[in-house]
Amino acid sequence: MKGIIEAQNPAVNDTCTDCGSFVDIGAVIDEHDTLLTLKFTGDSAQADANEMAARAQARFAEVQTQYVTKTTGVDLLLTFGVSAEKMIFQLENGL
């Protein structure tokens, strides 16, 4: 552990300052985790899903959208090209 910390670039901080645990980003981010499912309910469910899909398409041109209509509302399935895009979209939109 100590050798890993000493060998890392000083600009990189991937060690918890409270407990000292080391995080391997590759273990946290699954490269195949590209599907984001969002559930919308209420009278504006379809409109809200359309708005979120438009945000995704405006930010990432390659994103694929699919709507699943259910009795309780609408599920929006967004498939991103890579998992980093999914994470960025989630962070930017507070999801």
Phi, psi and omega in degrees: 000312182298321179295324179295314180297316180294328183278341184284153178300136181300337180282348182259130176231096180243025179242133180292125181286340180277314184247348178081005181288148182258137182247124173268109185303325178298334178278338182271322183259119177270120184298342181262003181275078185248355183262124176245123179251123179242134181253131179239137180229167178095181183296332182260018185304311182294317179296318178295320178295319178298318180296317180292322177296320178296321176299315181296316181291328178290326182276320183228105186299332185272356183296140178254138181242147176213137179251137175237111181275129180234169180294336182265354181154215183228134172259132175253123178253118178249123178249115182267161180293323179218159184296330179298322177298318179300313181296317178299315179299317179298315181295316182295331185250011177061038183263000000 
